Amino acid sequence: MSVFGTGYRHQVNSWPLSDATGWTHKTAFPQDFADKKFVLVIGNSHLRAIVDGYVEMPKGCLTFGFLSNPGAPASILKREVEVCCPPREPDIVCIMAPCNNLHASRTISEAGKDFARLLRCALYRWHKVYVLDFPPRLNVDEKFQELLRQEYHQVAVQHGLRYLSVAEHFPRNVHDLWCKDGVHLSDNRGMVRLVDLMWIASYTLLEESAPPPLAANEVHPKIKTRKPAKSTPPAADTPVEEEPAPLADNWEEGKGVKKQAALRRYQELLRER
């Protein structure tokens, strides 16, 4: 039986077609990087609300760019990645697991092979990549979605990449996390939670890859470097309950809590089997 969401989603705007694929396509990049770490996010229609400005990313020490192809399976996203020209080399790339392969692929195995090609293409272009799980759909069998997640997770591990789960943060019985179609997250609830998780995952992975601080008796190397952006402690860690609580939308320095809070939330995203 189909289940419908009760949340609000903006009226979809008309987007141009991609020269590379002929699919609906749009990018959004920051105008000013301001010495912040740059995160490039690649995905499909879940990014529409962000690209068109209806949902904002949390503020803080990161800046985000987006490549969105609504309705696109992994094979189309791969072709878009091949021609993508961000204004600056990203510090990390987030690939949103392509949920459209639930219908575009004939089998789970075929979806996994297409996803593997997408990851190899991204790794050929950029040095640091991770995968963010797709939010659940209310109109597709839950077990079938879980099989696709397991396949994507296995493929990501085979390529040495982190696969971060978000499904547990979107309980299917909390219907206002989705809009009426049961596919897309609501602007007022679901997307707010998704961008928060996206920020936490990107921030924590960048922190993991940062060089360790020098000990007190060590001497800094005498090389000319750009002054790094200050590390910003993220927002308070909100436990995920059956009814998800709203999360802070401002991650500026001094308005969050200790970094350990982000690390705890990040651990929730790690998919361990």
N, C-alpha and C positions, 0 to 999 in steps of 0.2 A: 504493500500500500504506500502510495506517495505521501510524503510529508512536506508541508510548505512552511517557509519561514514567515516571521511576522515583523522583521526589522525593515528599516528604510534604506533604499538605494536610489541614488540620483538617476535622472533620466539619461540614458546612454547617448553620448554625442557621436556624431559622424566623424570617422577618422579616415585619413588617406590610405591608399593601398601602397604596399611596399614594392619598390622597383625590383627587389631581389626575389620575392616570392609571390607577389600578387595578392597576399593576404593583408587584411587590415593591420595597420602597424603604426606605432608612435613611440618616440623617445622623449625623455625629459632629463636634462642635465643641469647641474647647478651653474649659476652665473658667476658666483664668487666662491672659490674653494677656501679662502681665508686660512691657509695652513692646516686645514682639517684633513683627516684621513678620508679617502674617497672610496665609497662602496658602490659597485655597479650591480644592479639587480635585474635578472633576466627572467621573464615569465609571460603569462598570458593574461586573461581578462581580470584576474584578481588585482592586477596592478592598475586597472582603469581609473579607479577612484583617486589614486595617488597621482598618476600622470596628469589628470585633468584638474587637480587641485581641490578635490572635495574632501580628501583626507590627507592630513599632514604627517610627516615623519616627526618623531620626537626630536627636540632640539638637544644639542650637546656637541661633543667633540668629533662627530662624524658628519659627513655630507653624502647624499645619495643621488645616484643617477639611475634611470630606469629604461629598459627596453621591453615593450609589451606588444604581444601579438595575440589578441583575443581569439579563442577557438583553436589555436595552433597546437598540433602535436609536437613531439620531440624533433621529428625530421625537419619541420619548418623552422623551429627555433634554431636548429643547427645552422641552417642556411643564413639566418639573420645574424647569428654570432660571427659567421665568416666575414661579413661585410660591415659589422658594427664599428663605428668610429667615435669612441668617447673622446671628449676634449682633453683628457688627461689619463695617463696610465692608472687604472684602479689599484688601490692597495689590497683589495679583496673583491672577489666576485661571488655573488649569491645566485645560484641557479635554483629557481623554484621548480620542484618536481612537476612535470607536465601531466596534470590530471586529465587532459583531453584525450590521452591515450586509452582511457577507460572505454572510449567508443571508437577511436581512430584505428586501434590495433586489433587484429583478429584474435591474438592470443597474448597472454601475459609475457611469454617468452619473447614474442616479437616486439612488444613494448620495451622490454629490457634491452634488446639489441639496439633499438632506435635511441634509447636513453644513453647507452654506452657511447654511441657515435657523437651525441651532443656533448658529453663530458670530455671525450678526447679532443674535440674541436676547441672547447673552452680552455682545456689545459695546454693546448698548443699555443694559444694566444696569450694566456695570463698565468702568472706564477702561483697565485693563491686563489683557490676556488673551494666553495663548500655547497652543499645541497640542503635546501629547506623543504621539508615535507609539504605536500599539498593539503589544504584544509578539507575536511570531509564534505561530501555532498549528501543531502538528505534524500535525493531522488535515485540513488544508486545503492545496490545491496552493500551493506557494510562489510561483509566477508570478502566480497570481490575487491573492494577498495583496499582492504588489508593485504590481500594477495599482491596487488600492484605495489603497495608500499614495501613489502618484503622483497620483491624483485628489485625495485629501485635501490633499496638499502644495500642489497648484496652487490649490485653493480657499482655503487659508489665506493664501497669498501674495496672491491677489486681494483679500483683506480686510485686507492689511497686517499679517499676524500671522506670528510665527515658528513653524515646524513643525520640531520636534526629533526626530530619528530615534533609536530604541532597538534596532531589529532586529539591528544588528551586534553588540550586546552579549549576544545570546541565540543562540549557535550551535546549530543544530538537532541537531547530533550529540552535544551534551552533555545527555543525557536527564534528568538529575536536576534540571535547571532547571525542569522541568514535573512536575505530578503525573500520575497514571495516565491521566486522560482526554485528555492531550495538548493541552488547551485552556488550562487555568489554570496559572499559575506555582506552583511548590512554595513552601511557607512557609519552608522551611529554606535554600533556595538562590535560586530565581528571584525571589521577592518581596523578599528582602534587596537584591538588585541593583537592582530596579525603584525601590524607595524611595530608594536612594542616588542614582540618576540623576534622580529627581524633585526631590530636595533640591538637587542641583547646578544643575539648570536654573533652578529658582525663585530661588535665591540669586544666580546670575550675572545673570539678567535684572533683578532688583531693583537690583543694583549698577550695571548699565548705565544705569538710569533715575535713579540718585541724582544730586543736584547736585554739580558739581565742587567740591573743597575750595578755600577762599579762599587767595589768595597771602599771603605774609608781611606785605606792606604794605597789605593790604586790611582794612577795618574791618567787623566783623560788624554787620548791621542790628539796630537796637534794637527788637526785637519779642519778645513773650513766646511761647516755644515749649516744648513738652514735650521733656525731655531725650531725645535719640535713643538707641536701643539700640546697644551697641558692635558694630562689625563683626567677625564671628567668622571666622577663617581656617578653611577646611574641611579635610577629611581628606586623607591622602596620595593622590596620583594613582596609581592602580593600572592598569597597561597591560592592555588587553583581549586575551587570547590565546584560543586554541582552547578551553582550559579556564579559564573566568573565575575569578580569585582572589577570595576573600572580601574585603569592604571594611569599613573601620572603621565602627562604629555610634555613635561619639561625636564630635561636631563642636564641642565646647566650646572656648572660647578657651584657647590654650596647649597643646592636645593635637593640633592639626593641623599643617599646614605652610603655606607662603606662599600667598597668594590666587592666584598664577599657576598653582598646581596645579589649582585648580577651573576656571580659565579654559581650561587645556589640555583637561580632560575635557569642558567645555562645547563646545569646538570640535569634539570628536568627535561630539557630538549634532547639530550643525548639518547640515542636509541641503542640499548644494550640487549642483545639476544644471546 
